[in-house]
Amino acid sequence: MDIPSPLPDWSLIQSFLEVADGGSLSAAARATGRSQPSLGRDIRLLETQLGATLFDRHARGLRLSETGARLLPHAEQMRRSMQALSLTAAGERQDLAGTVRITASVFAAHYVLPTVLAAMRQAEPAIQIELIPSDDSENLLFRAADIAVRMYRPTHPELIARPVAEVPMGVFAARNYLERAGRPHRAEDLRRHAVVGFDRNPLILDAMRALGQPVDRDFFALRCDNQATYWELVRAGCGIGFTQAPVGRADPLVEELELGIDLPRLPVWLTAPELMRRSPRIARSWELLHDGLRRVLTR
């Protein structure tokens, strides 16, 4: 009678998936924070246990072998099942005490969330908060975070989303810049001023073109895509810039400029895995975060 081979360890399957997703050991190492030799050992051990070659080596990294390509959908199904197991177990916890991981853009984490989180801590001191400032879309389905603050509505069927506010945008400049360069009164006046813009991000360019201002990236005296740094450049007097109006209006170093520009509003959403919303800790944090953000963003 044949003795069935033992099932591979889940950690080895995870390494297989990471390398398959990244296309190389180096890319998988960057994504996971593990070393390339460690991931390589996992792949070799999994290949030994399965008695199959999972990857073909080539100049640019690793390519799934025919066997690896056939096994990949099964490994991905295992990942989805493990994810559902983890989320369901976490969602069933009935106590408030514990940690909630919240992710938001670097800008929101720096300028919007601190006062909101301070109020949350006062309301529920048993809930510990981990804040993840990131301009990448953290994967909530893999527990990278429990709740995300997004500037768009997520559409994944396993995520729930709740609108928070439509945040007005505004034009601002540091008071010391305006004292030095004068105050513009119309959109056309911006051509005679230093304007801080984004570098590769086309958002400001597209908005200005939509308003009838045919400009290119050379129009900006200074460019930066990191929005938190961008705002600090405006506050320092580098030029005129754009930001969320509630943030700018709360800053004593800057002044809002009325230029007759109708700027689009920025939608803000809360999102979380649907299974996690069963947890009283997540549900309570969700409500506190929603109410706190509304107070800050609609003032």
C-alpha positions as CSV (number, residue, x, y, z in Angstrom):
1,M,0.0,0.0,0.0
2,D,1.3,3.4,-1.0
3,I,1.9,5.8,1.9
4,P,0.6,9.3,1.0
5,S,3.1,12.1,1.1
6,P,2.7,14.6,3.9
7,L,1.0,17.9,3.0
8,P,3.5,20.7,2.5
9,D,3.8,23.3,5.3
10,W,1.6,26.4,4.6
11,S,4.7,28.6,5.0
12,L,6.3,27.0,2.0
13,I,3.2,27.5,-0.1
14,Q,3.3,31.2,1.0
15,S,6.9,31.5,-0.3
16,F,5.9,29.8,-3.5
17,L,3.1,32.4,-4.0
18,E,5.3,35.3,-3.2
19,V,8.0,34.3,-5.6
20,A,5.3,33.6,-8.3
21,D,3.8,37.0,-7.7
22,G,7.1,38.8,-7.8
23,G,8.8,36.9,-10.6
24,S,12.1,36.7,-8.7
25,L,13.6,35.9,-5.3
26,S,14.7,39.5,-4.9
27,A,11.2,40.9,-5.6
28,A,9.7,38.4,-3.2
29,A,12.3,39.4,-0.5
30,R,11.4,43.1,-0.9
31,A,7.7,42.3,-0.6
32,T,8.0,40.1,2.5
33,G,10.9,41.5,4.3
34,R,12.6,38.1,4.2
35,S,16.0,37.2,2.8
36,Q,16.5,35.8,-0.6
37,P,18.4,32.7,0.7
38,S,15.5,31.9,3.1
39,L,13.0,32.1,0.3
40,G,15.2,30.1,-1.9
41,R,15.5,27.3,0.7
42,D,11.7,27.3,1.0
43,I,11.3,26.8,-2.7
44,R,13.8,24.0,-2.9
45,L,12.2,22.3,0.1
46,L,8.8,22.6,-1.4
47,E,10.1,21.2,-4.7
48,T,11.6,18.3,-2.9
49,Q,8.4,17.5,-1.0
50,L,6.3,17.7,-4.1
51,G,8.8,15.9,-6.3
52,A,8.5,18.6,-9.0
53,T,10.3,21.6,-10.4
54,L,8.2,24.7,-9.7
55,F,10.3,27.4,-11.4
56,D,12.6,27.6,-14.4
57,R,15.6,29.8,-13.9
58,H,16.3,32.5,-16.5
59,A,18.4,35.7,-16.8
60,R,15.8,38.0,-15.3
61,G,14.7,35.8,-12.5
62,L,12.3,32.9,-12.2
63,R,9.6,31.7,-14.5
64,L,6.9,29.3,-13.4
65,S,7.5,25.8,-14.9
66,E,4.6,24.0,-16.5
67,T,4.0,22.1,-13.2
68,G,4.3,25.3,-11.2
69,A,1.7,27.0,-13.5
70,R,-0.7,24.1,-13.0
71,L,-0.2,24.2,-9.2
72,L,-0.5,28.0,-8.8
73,P,-4.4,28.2,-8.9
74,H,-4.6,25.6,-6.1
75,A,-2.1,27.5,-4.0
76,E,-4.0,30.7,-4.6
77,Q,-7.2,28.9,-3.4
78,M,-5.3,27.9,-0.3
79,R,-4.3,31.5,0.3
80,R,-8.0,32.6,0.0
81,S,-9.1,29.9,2.4
82,M,-6.4,30.9,4.9
83,Q,-7.3,34.5,4.6
84,A,-11.0,33.7,5.2
85,L,-10.1,31.6,8.2
86,S,-8.0,34.4,9.7
87,L,-10.6,37.1,9.1
88,T,-13.5,35.0,10.4
89,A,-11.6,34.1,13.6
90,A,-10.6,37.7,14.1
91,G,-14.2,38.9,13.5
92,E,-15.6,36.6,16.2
93,R,-13.6,38.1,19.0
94,Q,-16.0,39.8,21.4
95,D,-13.8,41.9,23.6
96,L,-12.9,45.6,23.0
97,A,-9.3,45.3,24.4
98,G,-6.7,44.8,21.7
99,T,-5.1,46.3,18.7
100,V,-6.7,47.9,15.6
101,R,-4.5,48.6,12.5
102,I,-5.5,51.7,10.5
103,T,-4.0,52.7,7.2
104,A,-4.3,56.0,5.5
105,S,-2.3,58.1,3.0
106,V,0.9,59.8,4.4
107,F,-0.9,63.2,4.1
108,A,-4.0,62.1,6.0
109,A,-1.9,60.3,8.6
110,H,0.2,63.4,9.2
111,Y,-2.4,66.2,9.0
112,V,-5.9,64.7,9.5
113,L,-5.7,61.6,11.7
114,P,-3.7,62.7,14.8
115,T,-6.6,64.6,16.5
116,V,-9.1,61.9,15.5
117,L,-6.9,59.2,17.0
118,A,-6.4,61.2,20.2
119,A,-10.1,61.4,20.6
120,M,-10.5,57.7,19.9
121,R,-7.9,56.9,22.6
122,Q,-9.8,59.0,25.1
123,A,-13.1,57.3,24.3
124,E,-11.8,53.7,24.3
125,P,-8.4,53.5,26.1
126,A,-8.6,49.7,25.9
127,I,-8.2,49.8,22.2
128,Q,-4.6,50.1,21.0
129,I,-4.1,51.7,17.6
130,E,-1.4,51.0,15.0
131,L,-1.3,53.7,12.3
132,I,0.2,52.8,8.9
133,P,0.9,55.9,6.8
134,S,1.2,54.6,3.2
135,D,0.3,55.9,-0.2
136,D,0.1,52.3,-1.4
137,S,-3.2,50.5,-1.2
138,E,-2.6,48.2,1.7
139,N,-4.3,44.8,1.2
140,L,-7.1,44.6,3.8
141,L,-7.9,41.0,2.8
142,F,-4.5,39.9,4.0
143,R,-4.7,41.7,7.3
144,A,-2.2,44.4,6.3
145,A,-4.7,46.7,8.2
146,D,-8.1,46.3,9.7
147,I,-9.6,49.6,8.6
148,A,-8.4,51.9,5.7
149,V,-9.1,55.5,5.0
150,R,-9.4,55.8,1.2
151,M,-9.9,58.7,-1.2
152,Y,-11.9,56.4,-3.5
153,R,-14.7,53.9,-3.1
154,P,-13.3,50.3,-3.0
155,T,-15.2,47.8,-5.2
156,H,-14.0,44.4,-3.9
157,P,-17.0,42.3,-3.0
158,E,-15.5,41.2,0.3
159,L,-14.9,44.7,1.5
160,I,-17.5,47.1,3.0
161,A,-17.2,50.8,2.4
162,R,-18.8,53.8,4.1
163,P,-18.7,57.4,2.8
164,V,-17.2,59.9,5.3
165,A,-17.3,63.3,3.5
166,E,-16.7,65.1,0.3
167,V,-13.7,67.3,1.2
168,P,-13.4,70.7,-0.4
169,M,-10.0,71.6,-1.9
170,G,-8.5,75.1,-1.7
171,V,-5.7,77.3,-3.0
172,F,-3.2,78.4,-0.3
173,A,0.1,80.2,0.1
174,A,2.3,81.0,3.1
175,R,1.8,84.5,4.5
176,N,5.5,85.2,4.1
177,Y,5.3,84.3,0.4
178,L,2.3,86.6,-0.1
179,E,4.1,89.5,1.7
180,R,7.0,89.0,-0.6
181,A,5.3,88.2,-3.9
182,G,1.9,89.9,-3.6
183,R,-1.6,88.3,-3.6
184,P,-3.2,86.9,-6.8
185,H,-6.9,87.6,-7.3
186,R,-7.7,85.5,-10.4
187,A,-6.7,82.2,-11.8
188,E,-4.8,84.0,-14.6
189,D,-2.6,85.7,-11.9
190,L,-1.0,82.4,-11.1
191,R,1.2,82.7,-14.2
192,R,3.0,85.6,-12.4
193,H,3.6,83.5,-9.3
194,A,5.6,80.5,-8.1
195,V,3.3,77.5,-8.0
196,V,4.1,74.3,-6.3
197,G,3.0,71.2,-8.3
198,F,3.3,67.5,-8.4
199,D,6.2,65.8,-10.3
200,R,4.9,62.6,-12.0
201,N,1.3,62.8,-10.6
202,P,-0.8,64.5,-13.3
203,L,-3.7,65.4,-10.9
204,I,-3.0,69.2,-10.5
205,L,-2.1,69.6,-14.2
206,D,-5.3,67.8,-15.3
207,A,-7.4,70.0,-12.9
208,M,-5.9,73.2,-14.2
209,R,-6.3,72.2,-17.8
210,A,-10.0,71.4,-17.1
211,L,-10.4,74.9,-15.7
212,G,-9.1,76.4,-19.0
213,Q,-5.5,76.8,-17.9
214,P,-3.3,75.1,-20.6
215,V,-0.1,74.5,-18.6
216,D,2.5,71.8,-18.5
217,R,4.8,70.6,-15.7
218,D,7.3,73.4,-16.4
219,F,4.7,75.8,-15.1
220,F,5.5,74.6,-11.6
221,A,8.4,76.3,-9.9
222,L,8.9,73.3,-7.6
223,R,7.5,69.8,-7.9
224,C,7.0,67.0,-5.4
225,D,4.7,63.9,-5.5
226,N,4.8,63.2,-1.8
227,Q,1.8,65.2,-0.6
228,A,2.9,65.6,3.0
229,T,6.3,67.1,1.8
230,Y,4.4,69.1,-0.9
231,W,2.3,70.8,1.8
232,E,5.4,71.6,3.9
233,L,6.9,73.3,0.8
234,V,3.8,75.5,0.5
235,R,3.9,76.2,4.3
236,A,7.6,77.2,4.0
237,G,6.8,79.8,1.4
238,C,8.0,78.1,-1.8
239,G,4.9,79.1,-3.7
240,I,1.2,78.8,-4.1
241,G,-0.3,75.3,-3.7
242,F,-3.4,73.2,-3.4
243,T,-4.6,71.1,-0.5
244,Q,-7.6,69.9,1.5
245,A,-9.4,73.1,2.6
246,P,-9.9,72.0,6.3
247,V,-6.2,71.3,6.6
248,G,-5.2,74.6,5.1
249,R,-7.8,76.7,7.0
250,A,-6.5,75.2,10.3
251,D,-2.9,76.3,9.6
252,P,-1.9,79.8,10.9
253,L,1.1,79.9,8.6
254,V,-1.0,80.0,5.4
255,E,-3.8,82.0,3.8
256,E,-6.6,80.7,1.6
257,L,-6.8,82.5,-1.8
258,E,-10.1,83.2,-3.5
259,L,-9.3,83.0,-7.2
260,G,-12.7,82.0,-8.6
261,I,-11.5,78.5,-9.2
262,D,-14.1,75.7,-8.8
263,L,-12.0,72.9,-7.5
264,P,-13.4,69.3,-7.3
265,R,-14.1,67.8,-4.0
266,L,-12.2,64.8,-2.6
267,P,-14.3,61.8,-1.6
268,V,-13.2,60.1,1.6
269,W,-14.3,56.5,2.4
270,L,-13.8,54.1,5.3
271,T,-13.3,50.4,4.2
272,A,-12.8,47.1,6.0
273,P,-13.2,43.4,5.4
274,E,-16.8,42.5,5.9
275,L,-15.9,39.6,8.2
276,M,-13.9,41.9,10.5
277,R,-16.9,44.1,11.1
278,R,-18.3,41.4,13.4
279,S,-15.6,42.2,15.9
280,P,-16.9,44.7,18.5
281,R,-13.4,46.3,18.6
282,I,-13.4,46.9,14.9
283,A,-17.0,48.0,14.9
284,R,-16.4,50.5,17.7
285,S,-13.2,51.9,16.1
286,W,-15.1,52.2,12.8
287,E,-17.8,54.4,14.3
288,L,-15.3,56.5,16.2
289,L,-13.1,56.9,13.2
290,H,-16.0,57.9,10.9
291,D,-17.4,60.5,13.3
292,G,-14.0,61.9,14.1
293,L,-13.1,62.3,10.4
294,R,-16.4,64.0,9.6
295,R,-15.8,66.5,12.4
296,V,-12.3,67.3,11.1
297,L,-13.0,67.2,7.4
298,T,-16.3,69.2,7.3
299,R,-15.3,72.1,9.6
